[in-house]
Amino acid sequence: MILVSIFGGLGNQMFQYAAARALALRCGQPLVLDLRHYAGPREHGYALDAFRLSARVGEARELPPRLRHEPLRALASRLARRDLPRWEERAPGFAPDVMGLQGPVWLHGYFQTERYFADHAPTIRAEFTPRAAPDAANAALLAEIAATPSVSVHVRRGDYVRNPRFNALHGTCPPEYYAAAAAKLCDRHGQAHFFVFSDDPAWARDNLRLPGPMRVIDHNAAASASEDLRLMSACRHHIIANSTFSWWGAWLNPRSDKTVIAPSRWFSDPGMHNPDLLPSGWLRVAPDPAAR
């Protein structure tokens, strides 16, 4: 069995699933999801159930104890030699030893690089297809996206603004970043039709000035984030924020001729860096994220 801890928002959940699913495929073992993180109130809820996953949710009786939360059960499990070997991420970036792991093993980390699952990219993309067919509004948008030189633009604000800790760590991408990214993209491809996705659509309307038709998509509720991912991934090119959600919106697009533009620095905190986060073909543009 490959067991993986699932936590954080949808983008982080997708990285955790993708890394574990690829490992399960390499090992020929079943994948089990540990969702205990969501047992209490959280900023973000579990959201992977919107997709066509090939995994099951672990039952309480089969899950190993969490060391910090269940110390007595953990000790009893170790004494009975029923503890599951645990691999825990120690730092951002690719850890080569993950690729050689054999089950049973319990994975815990963010796993924010495609290097963990690039060898199974078609399977991961297929499993991150929404279960439900698009409704009428989203189907119409998909048709419009297909008929235009479409570019997805993602603006992440939300908890990056209201949570002081997240703001200090991540910051937000300023309007100057989007203007510079859009100009670079138009230099490469000519005309562009910008489809803007944001958890703060009013800010996007008031602050973005892009060199082409711009439409802010705001009809999908937060609980329907998978629908926004479907729309984003259908676009030809992408301008992403320093957000794992928009990372996935771009990565799920399988086109070999796509252009993806990302902030030149992902974190506002200068002490944080993941050298493997962006695929090699993606372009970097300043200004960097800023705490604002």
N, C-alpha and C positions, 0 to 999 in steps of 0.2 A: 504494500500500500504506500502511495505517496500522499502524505497529509500536508496541507498548506494552511497557514493562518491567513484569514482574510480580514482586512481592516482598512480604515480610511475611506476616502470618497471613491467614486466610480473609477476614475483613472487609475488610482493605486490598486483597487481590486482587480482591474484588468491586467495590470503588470504581474500581480501575484498569481493569478490564474494562469496566464500565458506561460510563465516560467515553469510552474508546476506541471501544467498539461504537457509541455514539451518534454520534461523529464520523465513523466509517466509513459509517454510514447516511446522514448528511448529505452526505458527499462521494461516495457511490456507489463506495467502494473496499473491497477485502478487508481483513480484520483479521488480523494476525499477532501471536502472543505470544512475547515474549523471556523464556525461563525460565532464563537462565544464572545468575541469582541462586541457584538451588537446586542448582547443580553440586557444591557442598561441603556440609558439615554445617551445619544451620541450626536455630534454635529451632522454627520452623514449616516444614512442607513445602508443596509445591504441592498445592492442593486443589480447583481449579476443574474438574477432570476429572469430578467427581461430577455436574455440571450439563449441560444441553442447549445447549452454546455453539455459536455460529456463527462460529468462528474456528479457525485452525490454529496449531500450534506451529511456530515458525520453525526452519529447518535452519541448522546452523553456517555453511555456505558462503554463505548469503544475509544473515546478520546483520552489521550494521556493528560495527566494533571498539569496545570500551568504552574510553573515553579514558584512564581511570586504570589500567586493567588491561592494556591492549594498546597502549602508546604508539607503538611502531614500526609496528604494523599501522595504527593510526589515521593516522599521518603518510603512509604509503604510500597509504592510501585517499583522503586529501585531495588528494595530488599527482595521483592518477589520476582525480580528480573523481568518485569513486564513493561519497563519504560521504553518508549520509542526513541531511537536515536534522533537527535535534533541538530539541524544545521541552521545557524542564525547569522544573518548578514551583519558584518562588523563595520562596514564603511560603504559609502556610495560607490558605484562603479561595478564593473564586471569582475566576478570571482571565478576563475577558471575551474576550480575544483568542483563547482556545482555540476558541471557537465559530466563528470565522472561518477557522480553519486549513484548508488544502487539502493533500491527499496529493501526493506521499509525504512522510511525517513520522514521526519517532520520538518518542513521548511518554514522559516519565519524571516521576513524581510520585505523590502520594497521591490527589489529586482527590476530597477528602472533602466533597462537597456534591452534592445531587441536581440542582443547577442545570446540571450538565454533561450530564444525561441525562433530565431531566423530560419533554422533548419526545418521548421514545421510551420512556416508562415501561411501557406494555403489553408491548413487545418485551423489555425488560430483565427484567421479572417472568417472562415465559414462558421465557426462556433460563436463568433461575436456578431452574428446576424440576428436582429431582433426576431423573437418568436412570432409576434403579431404582424400582420400586413399593415402597411401605412394607411391611415385614414384618408379621407378625401382631400383635406387641406395639405397634408404632407405628400400625397401622391401628386397633387398639382404642382407643388414646389419641386419635386423630383423631376417632373417633366420640364419645368422652367430651367432648372439647373442643367439638365442635359442639352437644352437648346441654346445655351449662352456660353460665352467664354468665362465660366464660373470660377470664382475664387472664394473659398471659405475664409472668414476672418473671425478669430475668436478673441474676445475680450474678457479676461478673468478679473473680477473684483470681489464681491461677496465677502467671504471670510478673510481674504487677503487684505481687505480694508478695515473691517470691523474688529478683527482679532489682532491685538498688538503684537503677539508673538509671531503670528504668521506674516504680519506686515514687515516685521524686522527681518524675517528669514527670506521671504520671497519678494516683497515689494510688488508693484504693478507696472505694467508696460505703459508708458506715457503716449499721448497722441503722436508725438514726434516719431516714435518707433513705427507706428502703423503707417504714417505718411512715407517714411523712408522705405519700409518694406514694400508698400504698394508701388512706389516709384520704381524700385528695382525690378519688381515683377513685370510691370508694364514695359520696361526697357527690354526685357527678355521675350515677352509674348505679345506685345501690342495691347489691344483693347482688353479690358477686363470688366466683368460684372461682379460686384462684391456682395456676398451674402454674409451678413454679420450676425454672429451668435454671441450672446452675453448673458450673464446673470444680473447685469445692470443695463438693460437696453436703453433706458433714458440717458445714461451717461454716454453710451455709444452714439446715440443720435446727436447729442449736444456737442460732442468733442471730436468725432472723427471727420476728417475731410479727405476723401479718397478720390483719385483721378478716374472716376467712372461711375456708372449707376450703382447705388448702394441701397440695399434693402436689409433692414434689421428684422431678424426672425425672432418673434417673441410669443408665439401662440402655444408652444409646447411647455407644459408645466415642468417643474423640477423633477417630479416623479417620472416624467417621460424623457429623461435625458438620453436614452438610447435612440429616440427618434431624431434628436438633434445630431447625434453621432452618425446616423444613417444619412442625413442630409449633408453633413459636412464631408463625409467620405465620398459622396457622389460628385463633389466638385472636382474640377480639373486640377486646380492648384490650391495652395493653402498658405495663409499667414497665421501662425499660431502664437499664443501667449506663453508665458512661463508656467504652463499648466499641463498636467498629465492628461487631462480631459481633451484638450485640443491636440496634444501629441497623438492620441489615439484617433481623433478625427482625421488627421493627415495620414497616419500609418495604415489605417484600414482601406484607404484608396489604393488599389493594386496597380494603378497605371505606372508603367515604367518611365513615361515622359513627364510626370508631374514635377512641379517645382514646389518645394516646401521652404518657407522662410521662418526662422526662429530668432528669438533674442540672442545676441552674442554672448550674454551672460545670463544664466538661468536663475541664479539666486542673488538677492540683494545683499545678503550676508557674505562678505568677502572670504570668510572662513569655510564656506560650503562650495563644493565643486564635484560634479559627476562627469568625468571625462568621456564616458561611454553613453550618455543619455541620448544624444542626437545621432541618427544614422549618418553615415559618411557622406551621402549625397545631398543632405539638407544644407541650406545656406544660412549664414548668421548675419544679422544686421543690428547695429546700434541705433538709437540709444538703448542702454541697458535698463533693466527694471529698476525702478526707484521707489523708495518708501514715500508714498504720497496718497 
